[in-house]
Amino acid sequence: MGLSLILPMANRAVLRARFFQWHGVTLESHARSRSGVREEDGMVVFAMLIERVRVDAWGCSCLLWTSCDRLLDDAISVVTLRHCRLAVQNGVAEGFLLGRHHAPMERQELLALRVVNVGREYWAKWGHAVRAEPFLATVCSDRAQAQ
């Protein structure tokens, strides 16, 4: 009978896993997953690094997955990609922000997100960006037709 080495999760991973659990989300890897699906309603939930959040006049956005991520940890990258595709298909997702130490920020609620595919990347958008995109698509379409 061989011995197996069990490594404890870092505090930040424990906090992240608990936050997902509190919101009814099942993770494939408690130590590494940054996304999961809530059993109750099938909602995809993402943990987003605060350092990756971009804020501009259109709202907030955060890179969830890029083809470059596959080099970092293929198994987790494939799961995240699957969750991104599911979120695009569902039309809505939820998410929360991870602070500098990769632990969920205190006293935060889940954010309503729209996940969009841009080339070989998937982005979460919320705030004004979500409401402005259909308007921008119409304006750009009208301009193209006018030319």
SEVEXTOR-889416 format. One line per field, with one value per atom (N, C-alpha, C): x, y, z. Coordinates in steps of 0.2 Angstrom, whole numbers. Layout:
<atoms>
xx = X,...
yy = Y,...
zz = Z,...
</atoms>
This chain:
<atoms>
xx = 4,0,4,4,8,5,9,7,6,1,0,1,3,5,-2,-4,-10,-8,-8,-6,-12,-11,-17,-17,-24,-25,-22,-20,-18,-25,-24,-30,-34,-31,-35,-39,-36,-40,-46,-45,-50,-56,-54,-59,-63,-59,-62,-67,-65,-69,-75,-75,-80,-85,-83,-87,-91,-88,-92,-97,-95,-100,-106,-104,-110,-115,-113,-117,-120,-119,-122,-118,-112,-108,-103,-104,-99,-93,-87,-81,-78,-74,-71,-64,-61,-55,-56,-56,-57,-51,-45,-39,-38,-40,-38,-44,-50,-55,-57,-58,-60,-67,-70,-77,-81,-87,-91,-99,-103,-110,-114,-119,-123,-128,-129,-133,-140,-143,-150,-153,-149,-152,-147,-141,-137,-133,-133,-130,-122,-118,-111,-109,-104,-101,-94,-91,-84,-81,-74,-70,-66,-65,-61,-56,-50,-45,-46,-45,-46,-41,-35,-30,-32,-36,-38,-44,-47,-53,-51,-54,-54,-60,-59,-65,-64,-69,-69,-76,-77,-83,-89,-88,-93,-95,-91,-92,-86,-87,-81,-81,-75,-74,-68,-68,-62,-61,-55,-53,-54,-58,-59,-55,-54,-50,-47,-41,-38,-34,-33,-30,-23,-20,-14,-14,-20,-21,-20,-21,-20,-13,-8,-1,0,-4,-3,-5,-11,-14,-20,-18,-23,-29,-29,-36,-40,-38,-42,-44,-39,-41,-47,-47,-52,-59,-59,-65,-67,-63,-65,-67,-64,-67,-74,-75,-82,-87,-85,-89,-91,-86,-87,-91,-91,-95,-102,-103,-110,-113,-109,-111,-114,-110,-112,-119,-119,-125,-131,-130,-136,-137,-133,-134,-133,-131,-130,-126,-122,-118,-117,-114,-113,-105,-103,-96,-94,-88,-86,-79,-76,-69,-65,-59,-54,-49,-47,-43,-35,-31,-24,-21,-24,-21,-25,-29,-33,-38,-41,-46,-52,-58,-64,-64,-66,-66,-72,-71,-76,-82,-88,-94,-97,-95,-97,-103,-107,-112,-110,-114,-112,-114,-110,-111,-115,-120,-123,-118,-116,-112,-115,-112,-113,-106,-105,-99,-99,-94,-94,-87,-88,-82,-79,-73,-69,-63,-64,-58,-57,-51,-49,-49,-53,-54,-61,-62,-69,-68,-73,-73,-79,-79,-85,-86,-92,-94,-100,-99,-105,-105,-110,-111,-114,-112,-114,-112,-107,-105,-110,-113,-119,-124,-127,-132,-130,-124,-122,-121,-119,-117,-123,-129,-134,-135,-134,-135,-129,-123,-117,-118,-120,-121,-126,-131,-136,-133,-130,-127,-121,-117,-112,-115,-120,-124,-127,-130,-133,-128,-122,-117,-114,-114,-111,-116,-123,-128,-128,-127,-127,-121,-116,-110,-110
yy = -6,0,6,10,16,22,27,33,38,42,48,54,59,65,70,72,77,84,88,95,99,103,108,113,116,121,128,132,139,142,147,150,153,156,160,155,149,144,141,140,138,143,150,155,155,155,155,149,143,137,138,141,142,147,152,157,154,150,146,141,138,133,137,143,147,149,149,151,145,139,133,130,132,131,125,120,114,115,114,115,108,108,102,101,107,107,112,110,115,120,117,121,126,124,128,131,128,131,138,141,148,149,144,144,138,138,132,134,128,129,128,132,132,126,121,116,118,122,124,126,131,134,133,130,130,136,141,147,146,149,148,154,153,158,158,164,165,169,167,171,175,181,186,190,190,193,201,204,212,215,212,215,214,210,209,213,217,221,227,229,235,239,246,250,256,257,262,266,270,274,269,263,258,253,253,249,245,239,235,229,226,220,216,210,206,200,198,193,186,182,175,170,170,164,167,165,166,160,159,153,152,157,157,154,154,150,143,140,133,131,135,133,133,136,137,130,128,122,120,115,113,110,106,104,109,114,119,124,125,129,127,120,117,118,117,118,125,130,137,139,136,137,134,128,125,130,132,137,143,146,152,151,145,144,143,139,138,145,150,156,160,160,163,160,154,150,152,153,154,162,166,173,177,174,177,173,176,172,177,174,178,178,182,182,186,185,189,190,196,198,195,193,191,196,197,203,201,205,205,198,195,189,183,184,179,176,180,178,182,180,184,190,196,202,202,205,205,208,205,208,210,205,206,202,204,200,198,193,191,196,197,202,199,202,199,201,196,196,194,197,195,192,186,184,184,187,188,185,182,179,184,186,191,187,185,181,175,174,168,170,174,176,176,175,176,182,186,192,192,194,195,203,205,212,213,219,221,229,231,238,241,247,250,247,243,239,234,231,226,230,235,239,242,245,249,244,238,234,233,232,231,238,243,250,251,250,251,246,240,236,239,242,245,251,255,261,259,254,252,249,245,243,248,253,258,262,264,267,263,257,253,253,252,252,259,265,271,272,269,270,266
zz = 0,0,0,-5,-6,-2,0,3,-2,-1,-6,-2,-5,-2,-3,2,2,4,-1,1,3,8,10,5,4,-1,3,-1,2,4,9,12,7,2,-4,-8,-9,-13,-8,-2,3,2,3,3,-4,-9,-16,-16,-14,-15,-10,-4,0,-3,-6,-9,-14,-19,-24,-20,-15,-12,-9,-6,-3,-8,-14,-19,-23,-20,-23,-30,-31,-37,-35,-40,-39,-43,-40,-44,-45,-51,-53,-49,-48,-43,-38,-32,-27,-26,-28,-27,-33,-39,-44,-49,-48,-53,-51,-57,-56,-59,-61,-63,-62,-61,-60,-62,-61,-63,-57,-55,-50,-51,-47,-48,-48,-44,-44,-50,-54,-60,-66,-66,-71,-73,-68,-70,-69,-74,-74,-69,-65,-61,-61,-62,-63,-58,-56,-51,-56,-55,-59,-55,-58,-54,-55,-50,-50,-54,-55,-59,-67,-68,-75,-77,-73,-74,-78,-83,-87,-86,-84,-83,-88,-92,-97,-97,-102,-102,-104,-106,-108,-102,-97,-91,-89,-87,-85,-89,-89,-93,-90,-91,-88,-92,-94,-98,-94,-97,-93,-96,-103,-106,-112,-113,-120,-122,-128,-131,-128,-125,-122,-115,-112,-105,-106,-112,-112,-110,-111,-109,-102,-98,-91,-87,-88,-85,-89,-94,-99,-96,-91,-88,-86,-82,-79,-85,-90,-95,-100,-101,-104,-101,-94,-90,-91,-90,-91,-97,-103,-109,-110,-107,-108,-104,-98,-95,-99,-102,-106,-111,-115,-120,-118,-112,-109,-107,-105,-103,-109,-114,-121,-123,-123,-125,-121,-114,-109,-110,-112,-113,-106,-101,-95,-90,-86,-81,-75,-70,-64,-62,-58,-56,-50,-47,-42,-43,-39,-40,-34,-37,-32,-31,-25,-23,-25,-22,-24,-22,-17,-14,-17,-22,-25,-21,-16,-12,-13,-13,-14,-10,-13,-9,-4,1,7,5,8,7,0,-5,-11,-13,-18,-21,-27,-30,-37,-42,-47,-52,-58,-61,-67,-73,-77,-82,-89,-94,-101,-103,-105,-108,-116,-118,-126,-128,-134,-138,-143,-142,-146,-149,-155,-158,-154,-151,-147,-140,-138,-131,-129,-122,-119,-114,-114,-109,-106,-99,-95,-96,-96,-97,-92,-89,-84,-84,-81,-80,-87,-89,-95,-101,-101,-107,-109,-105,-107,-110,-107,-110,-117,-118,-123,-129,-129,-135,-140,-138,-143,-147,-143,-146,-151,-149,-153,-159,-159,-165,-170,-167,-172,-175,-171,-174,-179,-178,-183,-189,-188,-194,-198,-195,-198,-202,-199,-203,-209,-208,-213,-219,-218,-223,-227,-223,-226,-231,-230,-234,-240
</atoms>
